[in-house]
Amino acid sequence: MGDGRTPSTDSPGASELVGENLAIGYPTTDEPVVECENVVIPAGEVTALVGPNGSGKSTLLKTMANQHAAEFGRVLVDGQRIQSFDSKELARRVGLLSQENDSPASLTVEDLVSHGRYPHRGFFDSLTDEDRVAIDRAIELAGVEEIRTQAVGNLSGGQKQLAWIAMVLAQDTDVLLLDEPTTYLDLHHQLRVMEVVRTLNREEEITIGIVLHDIGQAARFADNLIAMKDGEPYDWGPPNEVVTEELLADVFRVDADVDSESDTGPHIAPHRALD
């Protein structure tokens, strides 16, 4: 991918997710919509997938979570094929929060979060003390303690998203994949979500892959960027190396200046849309 750089794995307790020789399509497409020789979500790091609409970001993420089958290639969790895990074991290793989520409007936030414990107990088993500790921890990490008894149907969009993130956190997974978790949220809740992501990564050593529309936001919060164009990785690496004026023109069709000297990651000053 890109220049072939090999990612670091400085967190020995964290998990790595790798896709090899992937060709991904749909029943309605004659050709693969995503083709990728090598893609890595490095252990213990935050990796953001960026690119224009239709570039294959969400399709690739779903395939990495075993929610969509590749026509060719394989996905590995710490060197093991993802299909080798049964559904509950995989849910303990890899968690995915999709773009669209539905639950009964009357369900409370705490009840929603408790559903995240399903990989750790039998179908008819009641919650254990360990489950309750995990639920409380997830609620605290996601910052939804004040609304834990409220019905999900009464929450704002940003509050709902944080509640769903808490549910995925309760799964206690090694790898967390988030598909556009900040889309349609106001700036306050976008930052809340991204701060939760960084906290999980830094304090809990969770490996995170996240699809983001805002490349500036991705550059600020992610350790690595995977830039997608026309169903293929265009480049991969640290934001200061990947976010260039050339990339913005080639991938996003935007004329912009990039300031790479900032302590908070590359700053992008867009000027105009390119034809």
For each residue, the residues with C-beta under 8 A, 3 or more apart:
1: 4 36 37 38 39 40 226 233 235 236
2: 5 233 234 235 236 237 242
3: 235 236 237
4: 1
5: 2 236 237
6:
7: 40 42 45 224
8: 42 45
9: 12 14 16 42 43 44
10: 43 44
11: 14 43 44 45 205 207
12: 9 43
13: 44 205
14: 9 11 43 44 174 205 206 207
15: 43 77 78 93 174 175 207
16: 9 40 41 42 43 77 78 207
17: 40 41 64 75 76 77 94 175 207 209
18: 38 39 40 41 75 76
19: 22 36 38 39 40 60 63 64 70 73 74 75 76
20: 37 38 73 74 75 76
21: 36 37 38 72 73 74
22: 19 34 35 36 37 39 60 63 70 72 73 74 75
23: 32 34 35 70 71 72 73
24: 32 33 34 35 36 56 59 60 63 68 70 71
25: 29 31 32 33 34 71
26: 29 33
27:
28:
29: 25 26 32 33
30:
31: 25
32: 23 24 25 29 35 71 72 231
33: 24 25 26 29 56 59 231
34: 22 23 24 25 56 59 60 63 231 232
35: 22 23 24 32 231 232
36: 1 19 21 22 24 39 60 73 232 233
37: 1 20 21 22
38: 1 18 19 20 21
39: 1 18 19 22 36 60 64 226 233 236
40: 1 7 16 17 18 19 47 236
41: 16 17 18 45 47 64 175 177 207 208 209
42: 7 8 9 16 45 47 207 223 224
43: 9 10 11 12 14 15 16 207
44: 9 10 11 13 14 201 205 207
45: 7 8 11 41 42 201 207 208 223 224
46: 197 198 201 208 210 221 222 223 224
47: 40 41 42 208 209 210 222 223 224 225 226
48: 209 210 211 212 218 221 222 224 225 226
49: 57 60 61 209 210 211 212 225 226 228
50: 57 211 212 213 215 218 225 226 227 228
51: 55 56 57 227 228 229 234 251 252
52: 55 229 251 252 253
53:
54:
55: 51 52 228 229 230 231 251
56: 24 33 34 51 59 60 228 230 231 232
57: 49 50 51 60 61 211 228
58: 61 62 99 179 180 211
59: 24 33 34 56 62 63 68
60: 19 22 24 34 36 39 49 56 57 63 64 228
61: 49 57 58 64 65 96 177 179 209 211
62: 58 59 65 67 68 96 98 179
63: 19 22 24 34 59 60 66 67 68 69 70 75
64: 17 19 39 41 60 61 75 82 94 177 209
65: 61 62 94 95 96 177
66: 63 75 82 83 90 94
67: 62 63 96 98
68: 24 59 62 63
69: 63
70: 19 22 23 24 63 73 74 75
71: 23 24 25 32
72: 21 22 23 32
73: 19 20 21 22 23 36 70
74: 19 20 21 22 70 81 82
75: 17 18 19 20 22 63 64 66 70 81 82
76: 17 18 19 20 79 80 81 82
77: 15 16 17 80 82 85 93 94 174 175
78: 15 16
79: 76
80: 76 77 84 85
81: 74 75 76 84
82: 64 66 74 75 76 77 85 90 94
83: 66
84: 80 81
85: 77 80 82 89 90 93
86: 89 90
87: 90 91
88: 91 92 118 119
89: 85 86 92 93 119
90: 66 82 85 86 87 93 94
91: 87 88 94 95 118 119 171 173
92: 88 89 119 120 171 172 173 174
93: 15 77 85 89 90 173 174 175
94: 17 64 65 66 77 82 90 91 173 174 175 176 177
95: 65 91 168 169 171 173 175 176 177
96: 61 62 65 67 168 177 178 179
97: 101 164 165 168 176 177 178 179 181
98: 62 67 101 179
99: 58 179 180 183
100:
101: 97 98 160 164
102:
103: 107 112 152
104: 107 152 153
105: 151 152 153 154
106: 151 152 153
107: 103 104 111 112 151 152 153
108: 111 112 148 149 150 151 152
109: 112 113 139 144 147 148 149 150 152 155 163 166
110: 113 114 135 139 148 149
111: 107 108 114 115
112: 103 107 108 109 115 152 163 164 166 167
113: 109 110 116 135 138 139 144 148 163 166 167 169 170
114: 110 111 117 127 131 135 170
115: 111 112 118 167 170
116: 113 134 135 138 166 167 168 169 170 171
117: 114 120 121 127 131 134 135 170 171
118: 88 91 115 121 171
119: 88 89 91 92 171
120: 92 117 130 131 134 172
121: 117 118 125 127 128 131
122: 125
123:
124:
125: 121 122 128
126:
127: 114 117 121 131 132 135
128: 121 125 131 132
129: 132 133
130: 120 133 134
131: 114 117 120 121 127 128 134 135
132: 127 128 129 135 136
133: 129 130 136 137
134: 116 117 120 130 131 137 138 170 172
135: 110 113 114 116 117 127 131 132 138 139 170
136: 132 133 139 140
137: 133 134 140 141 169 170
138: 113 116 134 135 141 142 166 167 169 170
139: 109 110 113 135 136 142 144 145 148 166
140: 136 137 143 145
141: 137 138 166 169 196 199 200 204
142: 138 139 162 163 165 166 169 196
143: 140 162 192 196
144: 109 113 139 147 148 159 162 163 166
145: 139 140 148
146:
147: 109 144 150 155 159 163
148: 108 109 110 113 139 144 145
149: 108 109 110
150: 108 109 147 154 155
151: 105 106 107 108 154 155
152: 103 104 105 106 107 108 109 112 155 160 163
153: 104 105 106 107
154: 105 150 151
155: 109 147 150 151 152 159 160 163
156: 159 160 189
157: 160 161 184 185 189
158: 161 162 185 186 188 189 192 193
159: 144 147 155 156 162 163 189
160: 101 152 155 156 157 163 164
161: 157 158 164 165 181 182 185 189 193
162: 142 143 144 158 159 165 166 189 192 193 196
163: 109 112 113 142 144 147 152 155 159 160 166 167
164: 97 101 112 160 161 167 168
165: 97 142 161 162 168 169 178 181 193 196
166: 109 112 113 116 138 139 141 142 144 162 163 169 170
167: 112 113 115 116 138 163 164 170 171
168: 95 96 97 116 164 165 171 173 176 178
169: 95 113 116 137 138 141 142 165 166 172 176 200
170: 113 114 115 116 117 134 135 137 138 166 167
171: 91 92 95 116 117 118 119 167 168
172: 92 120 134 169
173: 91 92 93 94 95 168 176 206
174: 14 15 77 92 93 94 206 207
175: 15 17 41 77 93 94 95 206 207 208 209
176: 94 95 97 168 169 173 200 206 207 208 209
177: 41 61 64 65 94 95 96 97 208 209 210
178: 96 97 165 168 181 197 208 209 210 211
179: 58 61 62 96 97 98 99 210 211
180: 58 99 183 211 212 213
181: 97 161 165 178 193 197 210
182: 161 185 189 190 193 194 212 213 214 217
183: 99 180 213
184: 157
185: 157 158 161 182 189 190 193
186: 158 189 190
187: 190 191
188: 158 191 192
189: 156 157 158 159 161 162 182 185 186 192 193
190: 182 185 186 187 193 194 214 217
191: 187 188 194 195
192: 143 158 162 188 189 195 196
193: 158 161 162 165 181 182 185 189 190 196 197
194: 182 190 191 197 198 217 220 221
195: 191 192 198 199
196: 141 142 143 162 165 192 193 199 200
197: 46 178 181 193 194 200 201 208 210 221
198: 46 194 195 201 202 221
199: 141 195 196 202 203 204
200: 141 169 176 196 197 203 204 206 208
201: 44 45 46 197 198 204 205 206 207 208
202: 198 199
203: 199 200
204: 141 199 200 201
205: 11 13 14 44 201
206: 14 173 174 175 176 200 201
207: 11 14 15 16 17 41 42 43 44 45 174 175 176 201
208: 41 45 46 47 175 176 177 178 197 200 201
209: 17 41 47 48 49 61 64 175 176 177 178
210: 46 47 48 49 177 178 179 181 197 218 222
211: 48 49 50 57 58 61 178 179 180
212: 48 49 50 180 182 215 217 218 222
213: 50 180 182 183
214: 182 190 217 218
215: 50 212 218 219 225 243 248 252 268
216: 219 220 265 266 267 268
217: 182 190 194 212 214 220 221
218: 48 50 210 212 214 215 221 222 225 239
219: 215 216 222 225 239 243 265 266 268
220: 194 216 217 239 264 265
221: 46 48 194 197 198 217 218 265
222: 46 47 48 210 212 218 219 225 239
223: 42 45 46 47 238
224: 7 42 45 46 47 48 236 237 238 239
225: 47 48 49 50 215 218 219 222 235 236 237 238 239 242 243
226: 1 39 47 48 49 50 233 235 236
227: 50 51 233 234 235 236 242 247 251
228: 49 50 51 55 56 57 60 231 232 233 234 251
229: 51 52 55 232 234 250 251
230: 55 56
231: 32 33 34 35 55 56 228
232: 34 35 36 56 228 229
233: 1 2 36 39 226 227 228 236
234: 2 51 227 228 229 247 250 251
235: 1 2 3 225 226 227 242 247
236: 1 2 3 5 39 40 224 225 226 227 233 242
237: 2 3 5 224 225 241 242
238: 223 224 225 241 242
239: 218 219 220 222 224 225 242 243 265 266
240: 243 260 265 266
241: 237 238
242: 2 225 227 235 236 237 238 239 247
243: 215 219 225 239 240 247 248 258 260 265 266 268
244: 247 248 258
245: 248 249 256 257 258
246: 249 250
247: 227 234 235 242 243 244 250 251 252
248: 215 243 244 245 251 252 254 255 256 258 268 270
249: 245 246 252 253 254 255 256 274
250: 229 234 246 247 253
251: 51 52 55 227 228 229 234 247 248
252: 51 52 215 247 248 249
253: 52 249 250 273 274 275
254: 248 249 270 271 272 273 274
255: 248 249 270 271 272 273 274
256: 245 248 249 268 269 270 271
257: 245 268 269 271
258: 243 244 245 248 266 267 268 269
259: 262 266 267 269
260: 240 243 266
261:
262: 259 265 266 267
263:
264: 220 267
265: 216 219 220 221 239 240 243 262
266: 216 219 239 240 243 258 259 260 262
267: 216 258 259 262 264
268: 215 216 219 243 248 256 257 258
269: 256 257 258 259
270: 248 254 255 256
271: 254 255 256 257
272: 254 255
273: 253 254 255
274: 249 253 254 255
275: 253
